[in-house]
Amino acid sequence: MKALQWACVGCTLVVAGVALSTVEQSIEVAQPIVTEECMCIRDVTYVTYAQLTWGEVVDYTASKNYIVIGDHSNPADRNAASLAGVKVKTDGYHFQEQALYGDTMRVVVDLSSMNAAAVDFEAEDIVQATIQSVLINATRSPEGWDKKTGGRMAARHLRLDVQGSPEFSALSRTYRFEDLRKNPPEKQCFCD
């Protein structure tokens, strides 16, 4: 509240807008979490300062996390996507232009640096768990500020592009958010 008061006294509207985006909020992010024998899609909490916009939760899908293990003295990154070098990113156009591609949000899963051996799970399982996590996270942030209308706008479609590996490029496709909400992806486990 103090930041908002400060921003409103003698500051431009742009500065006030920046001040509003510095309010902490927690978000739940689905990630493929590895244990000794399984990789399961689970929610991890992050605290962010950004205002939720198209795909913002998606951007955390392959982020490092610090899961408390055992005696609580050694937190470690247990995100299979992060450990394997998978990159997940919402198309920068949405943030830069404050717009969608028509009614479509775009997300890229980049597998060009993936090393499945770093996680000791099959590449197919890592990719499948990462994509399921992306779909879950996309349904958590399908809206954003649209510059043309001057208000929030919901995406109707999600374009998922899997790049960097010809083996998995066939997984690229367009989803309808309506279908994802009706039949949400299950939080699966992949065990040896």
C-alpha positions in Angstrom: 0.0 0.0 0.0 2.8 2.4 0.8 4.3 1.9 -2.7 1.0 2.8 -4.2 0.7 5.9 -2.1 4.2 6.9 -3.1 3.6 6.2 -6.7 0.5 8.4 -6.7 2.2 11.4 -5.2 4.1 13.5 -7.7 4.7 10.6 -10.1 3.6 9.8 -13.6 1.0 7.3 -14.5 3.7 5.0 -16.0 5.5 4.9 -12.6 2.3 4.3 -10.8 1.7 1.3 -13.2 5.1 -0.1 -12.4 4.4 0.4 -8.7 1.2 -1.6 -9.0 3.1 -4.5 -10.5 5.5 -4.7 -7.6 2.9 -6.3 -5.3 3.9 -9.9 -4.4 1.5 -12.7 -5.3 1.9 -16.4 -5.1 1.2 -18.7 -8.0 0.9 -22.5 -8.3 2.9 -24.0 -11.1 2.6 -27.6 -12.3 6.1 -29.2 -12.9 7.4 -32.7 -13.5 9.0 -33.4 -10.1 11.6 -36.3 -9.8 12.1 -38.5 -6.9 14.4 -41.6 -6.7 11.9 -43.8 -8.6 9.2 -41.6 -10.1 8.6 -38.4 -12.0 5.2 -36.9 -11.0 3.4 -33.7 -12.1 3.0 -31.7 -8.9 2.3 -28.0 -8.0 5.1 -25.9 -6.8 4.5 -22.4 -5.3 6.4 -19.4 -6.6 6.2 -15.8 -5.4 6.2 -13.2 -8.2 5.9 -9.5 -8.6 4.4 -9.5 -12.1 0.8 -9.1 -13.0 -0.6 -12.2 -14.4 -0.8 -12.1 -18.2 -1.1 -14.6 -21.0 0.9 -17.7 -20.2 2.8 -16.1 -17.3 2.4 -19.3 -15.2 3.7 -21.3 -18.2 7.0 -19.5 -18.1 7.7 -21.2 -14.7 7.2 -24.7 -16.1 10.9 -25.4 -16.6 12.2 -23.1 -13.9 14.5 -24.3 -11.1 12.8 -25.0 -7.9 14.1 -25.8 -4.4 12.3 -28.7 -2.9 13.0 -29.5 0.7 14.3 -33.0 1.0 14.7 -35.2 4.1 16.0 -33.3 7.1 15.2 -29.9 5.5 18.9 -28.8 5.3 19.5 -29.6 1.6 16.8 -28.1 -0.7 17.4 -29.2 -4.3 16.0 -28.5 -7.8 13.7 -31.5 -8.6 12.1 -30.2 -11.7 12.8 -32.8 -14.5 12.3 -30.2 -17.2 14.9 -27.8 -15.6 17.4 -30.6 -14.9 17.1 -32.0 -18.4 17.6 -28.6 -20.1 14.1 -28.2 -21.5 13.1 -24.6 -22.1 9.5 -23.4 -22.0 8.5 -19.9 -22.9 5.4 -18.0 -23.8 5.8 -16.0 -27.0 7.3 -12.6 -26.2 4.8 -10.9 -28.5 2.1 -11.2 -25.9 4.1 -9.1 -23.4 5.8 -6.7 -25.8 2.7 -5.9 -27.9 0.1 -6.6 -25.1 -1.9 -8.7 -27.6 -2.7 -12.2 -28.8 -2.3 -13.6 -32.2 -6.0 -13.2 -33.0 -7.4 -15.3 -30.2 -4.4 -17.5 -29.7 -1.7 -17.7 -27.1 1.6 -19.2 -28.3 4.0 -21.3 -26.2 7.3 -22.9 -27.3 8.8 -26.0 -25.7 12.4 -26.0 -26.8 14.1 -29.4 -26.6 17.3 -28.5 -28.4 19.4 -28.7 -25.2 17.5 -31.6 -23.6 19.7 -34.3 -21.9 17.4 -37.0 -20.5 20.3 -38.8 -18.9 20.6 -35.9 -16.5 17.3 -37.0 -15.0 17.6 -40.7 -15.6 14.1 -40.9 -17.2 13.2 -41.6 -20.8 13.1 -38.6 -23.0 9.6 -39.4 -24.1 8.4 -39.3 -20.5 10.2 -36.0 -19.7 8.6 -34.4 -22.8 5.1 -35.8 -22.1 5.3 -34.7 -18.4 6.5 -31.2 -19.5 3.8 -30.8 -22.1 1.1 -31.9 -19.6 2.5 -29.3 -17.1 2.4 -26.6 -19.8 -1.2 -27.4 -20.6 -2.2 -27.2 -16.9 -0.2 -23.9 -16.4 -1.7 -22.4 -19.6 -5.2 -22.9 -18.1 -4.1 -20.9 -15.1 -3.1 -17.9 -17.1 -5.2 -17.6 -20.2 -6.0 -13.9 -19.8 -3.9 -10.8 -20.3 -4.2 -7.0 -20.8 -5.1 -6.2 -24.4 -3.7 -2.8 -25.6 -6.3 -2.5 -28.4 -9.4 -2.9 -26.2 -7.9 -1.4 -23.1 -9.1 -4.3 -21.0 -8.4 -7.9 -20.1 -8.9 -10.5 -22.9 -9.0 -14.3 -22.7 -7.3 -16.4 -25.2 -9.5 -19.0 -26.9 -6.7 -21.2 -28.3 -3.3 -22.3 -27.2 -0.7 -23.0 -29.9 2.0 -25.3 -28.5 5.2 -25.5 -30.7 7.6 -28.3 -29.8 11.0 -27.3 -31.3 14.6 -28.5 -31.3 14.0 -32.2 -31.8 12.5 -33.7 -35.0 11.6 -36.8 -32.9 9.0 -34.8 -30.9 8.0 -32.1 -33.4 4.7 -34.0 -34.2 3.6 -33.1 -30.6 3.1 -29.5 -31.8 -0.6 -28.6 -32.0 -3.3 -26.2 -31.2 -5.7 -26.7 -28.3 -9.0 -25.0 -27.4 -9.0 -23.6 -23.9 -12.6 -24.6 -23.6 -11.6 -28.3 -24.1 -8.7 -28.0 -21.7 -11.1 -26.6 -19.0 -13.7 -29.4 -19.6 -11.1 -32.2 -19.7 -8.0 -30.9 -17.8 -4.8 -32.8 -18.3 -4.2 -35.3 -15.5 -1.3 -35.0 -13.1 0.4 -38.2 -14.0 3.3 -40.1 -12.6 6.0 -41.9 -14.6 7.7 -44.5 -12.6 10.5 -47.0 -13.4 
